[in-house]
């Protein structure tokens, strides 16, 4: 007998053909409900509630591949699902009610509660369940380049408006940065180069430094700097990541900078997916 796929639609279809005693009484909704119940509360007193997960058919297929012994990375590839981050778990001896909330809360709280994970797929065989959770690859649209760049600078200026610590260094509030066209062009060009050739480094493929790339653009500067990131899907997440890194945070908060440019580029065939560059400068 083939394994019943853990989708509600398939489960109902099977019940029309097979005697009820051959199929578990719980459905995919029970599994997803258990996971979302864990996400809706603070299961260990530390994790804040996270948004409910959405069911995804490709993740169902990935969970099926997991049940066949595939590694998660391979299972996602075979299912055609591009994940930014992911987590999988197999649980045995699931009760007929399908209630796994206690097991998930006790053993997998931090993973299940991860707010970055937004979609879920499941597969069941008898009393064993495979669950695949993922952060979907949802990059910003290239046509939104200007709006996203403005948003990054706006979020940076919100951060600069308040004193903060970047690692061991303390920074007072700094004047806002102005979005500058030449720096934005340098950032876009470099982000596209990184995305095209799937690398991330302040040293370009031609051996250039950030200062050299900015100089070549015609921007006459007295101070320059650069932040890079990859694998991040939104302006909010990229700025939050930079603020959490002492070196990147220092660039965001440096009062010597007056202008900035931002660019991103997408490579859907690369594991990182999205590459970001932010160039800082002060004119001479």
C-alpha positions in Angstrom: 0.0 0.0 0.0 1.3 3.5 -0.8 1.7 5.9 2.1 -1.2 8.3 2.6 -0.1 11.8 1.8 -0.6 14.2 4.7 -2.9 16.6 2.9 -6.5 17.0 4.1 -7.8 16.6 0.5 -6.0 13.3 0.0 -6.9 12.0 3.4 -10.6 12.6 2.6 -10.3 10.8 -0.7 -8.6 7.8 0.9 -11.4 7.5 3.4 -13.9 7.1 0.6 -12.0 4.0 -0.6 -10.4 2.4 2.5 -12.1 1.2 5.6 -11.7 3.8 8.4 -9.6 1.4 10.5 -6.8 1.4 7.9 -6.2 5.2 8.3 -5.3 7.3 11.3 -8.1 9.4 12.7 -5.9 12.5 12.7 -5.2 14.7 9.6 -2.7 17.3 8.4 -4.8 19.9 10.2 -4.0 18.3 13.5 -0.3 18.3 12.8 -0.2 21.9 11.7 -2.4 22.8 14.6 0.0 21.3 17.0 2.9 23.2 15.5 1.0 26.5 15.5 -0.1 26.0 19.0 3.6 25.9 20.1 4.3 29.0 18.0 1.4 30.9 19.5 2.8 30.7 23.1 6.1 31.0 24.9 6.9 27.3 25.3 10.1 27.9 27.2 9.6 31.3 28.7 12.0 32.9 26.3 10.6 32.8 22.8 7.9 35.3 21.8 4.8 34.1 19.9 5.3 33.7 16.2 2.8 33.9 13.3 1.0 30.7 12.3 2.7 28.7 9.5 1.1 28.3 6.1 0.7 24.9 4.5 2.7 24.4 1.3 2.4 21.6 -1.2 6.0 21.6 -2.2 7.0 21.2 1.5 4.5 18.3 1.7 6.6 16.7 -1.0 9.8 17.5 0.8 8.4 15.9 4.0 7.6 12.8 1.8 11.2 12.7 0.6 12.3 12.9 4.3 10.2 9.8 5.0 12.3 8.0 2.3 15.5 8.8 4.1 16.6 11.9 2.2 18.5 14.7 3.9 16.6 17.9 4.3 18.7 19.9 1.7 18.2 17.1 -0.9 14.5 16.7 0.0 13.9 20.4 -0.6 15.8 20.3 -3.9 13.8 17.3 -5.2 10.6 19.0 -4.2 11.6 22.2 -6.1 11.4 24.4 -2.9 13.9 27.2 -2.5 14.3 27.8 1.2 16.3 30.6 2.9 16.4 28.6 6.1 14.7 25.3 7.1 14.2 22.7 9.8 12.8 19.2 9.8 11.8 16.7 12.5 10.4 13.2 12.6 8.1 12.1 15.5 7.2 8.5 16.2 4.3 7.1 18.2 2.0 10.0 17.5 -1.3 9.4 19.3 -4.5 9.0 17.3 -5.5 12.6 18.2 -2.5 13.8 16.3 -1.6 16.0 19.3 2.2 16.5 19.3 2.2 19.9 21.0 3.9 18.7 24.2 6.7 16.8 22.4 7.3 19.8 20.1 7.3 22.3 23.0 9.7 20.2 25.1 12.2 19.1 22.5 12.0 21.5 19.6 10.7 24.8 21.1 13.4 27.1 19.7 13.3 25.6 16.2 9.5 25.5 15.9 9.2 29.0 17.4 11.6 30.6 14.9 9.6 33.5 13.4 11.6 33.4 10.2 10.0 30.0 9.4 6.7 30.7 7.7 5.6 27.6 5.8 5.1 23.9 6.7 4.7 20.6 5.0 3.9 17.2 6.5 3.9 13.5 5.7 2.6 10.6 7.7 2.9 6.9 7.7 1.1 5.0 10.4 1.9 6.7 13.7 5.0 8.5 12.4 5.0 12.0 11.1 7.6 14.0 9.2 7.5 17.8 9.4 9.4 20.3 7.2 9.4 24.0 8.2 10.9 26.6 6.0 11.6 30.3 5.4 10.5 30.7 1.8 12.7 32.4 -0.8 10.8 35.6 -1.3 13.2 38.3 -2.5 12.3 41.9 -3.2 11.3 42.6 -6.8 14.0 44.3 -8.9 11.4 46.9 -9.9 11.3 47.9 -6.3 15.0 48.7 -6.1 14.5 52.4 -5.5 11.8 51.9 -2.8 13.8 49.3 -1.0 16.9 51.5 -1.1 15.0 54.4 0.5 13.6 52.0 3.1 17.1 50.8 4.1 18.3 54.4 4.5 15.2 55.3 6.4 15.7 52.4 8.8 19.4 53.3 9.1 18.5 56.9 10.0 16.0 55.7 12.6 18.9 53.8 14.2 21.2 56.8 13.9 18.7 58.9 15.7 19.4 57.1 19.0 22.6 56.4 20.9 23.6 52.7 20.9 26.4 50.3 21.4 28.0 48.5 18.5 29.9 45.7 20.3 32.3 47.3 22.8 32.0 50.8 21.2 29.4 53.4 22.2 28.0 55.7 19.7 26.0 58.9 20.3 23.1 59.8 18.0 24.2 60.9 14.5 22.8 63.1 11.8 20.7 61.3 9.1 22.3 60.0 5.9 21.2 61.3 2.5 20.5 58.8 -0.2 23.0 59.6 -3.0 22.7 58.5 -6.6 26.4 57.8 -7.4 26.9 55.7 -4.2 23.6 53.9 -5.1 25.0 53.1 -8.6 28.2 51.7 -7.0 26.1 49.6 -4.6 23.8 48.2 -7.3 26.7 47.3 -9.6 28.6 45.6 -6.9 25.5 43.7 -5.6 24.8 42.5 -9.2 28.4 41.3 -9.6 28.2 39.4 -6.3 24.9 37.8 -7.3 26.0 36.9 -10.8 29.2 35.2 -9.6 27.8 34.0 -6.2 30.4 35.5 -3.9 30.4 38.0 -1.1 33.6 39.9 -0.3 34.7 43.5 0.1 37.5 42.7 -2.4 36.0 42.6 -5.9 36.8 40.0 -8.5 39.2 42.5 -10.0 40.9 43.0 -6.7 39.3 46.4 -6.1 38.5 47.7 -2.6 35.3 49.6 -1.7 37.3 52.9 -1.8 38.6 52.1 -5.3 35.2 51.2 -6.6 33.7 54.5 -5.2 36.7 56.5 -6.6 36.2 55.0 -10.1 32.6 56.2 -10.0 33.7 59.8 -9.8 32.6 60.4 -6.3 35.2 62.6 -4.6 35.3 61.5 -1.0 37.0 62.1 2.4 35.4 59.1 4.1 34.0 55.9 2.6 32.8 52.6 3.9 30.8 49.5 2.9 28.4 47.0 4.3 27.5 43.8 2.6 24.9 41.1 3.3 23.4 38.0 1.5 20.6 35.6 2.1 18.3 38.3 3.5 14.9 39.0 2.0 13.9 42.5 3.2 15.2 46.0 4.1 14.1 45.4 7.7 16.0 42.2 8.0 19.2 43.5 6.4 19.4 46.5 8.6 18.6 44.4 11.7 21.4 42.0 10.8 23.8 44.9 10.3 22.9 46.4 13.7 23.5 43.1 15.3 27.1 42.9 13.9 29.5 45.2 15.7 31.5 46.1 12.6 28.5 46.7 10.4 26.7 48.6 13.2 29.7 50.9 13.5 29.4 51.9 9.8 25.7 52.5 10.2 26.3 54.7 13.3 29.5 56.5 12.2 28.9 60.2 12.5 31.6 60.9 9.8 29.4 59.6 7.1 26.9 62.0 5.4 25.6 60.1 2.4 24.8 56.5 1.4 23.8 54.4 -1.5 22.0 51.0 -1.4 21.6 48.2 -3.9 20.5 44.6 -4.1 20.5 41.8 -6.7 18.8 38.4 -6.9 20.2 35.1 -8.1 17.4 32.5 -7.7 19.8 29.7 -8.6 22.2 30.5 -5.8 21.7 29.3 -2.2 22.2 32.8 -0.8 19.7 34.2 -3.3 19.9 37.9 -2.6 23.0 40.1 -2.3 23.1 43.5 -0.7 25.6 46.4 -0.7 25.5 49.7 1.1 28.1 52.3 0.3 28.8 55.1 2.8 30.6 58.4 1.9 31.3 62.0 2.8 32.3 64.3 0.0 35.6 66.1 0.0 
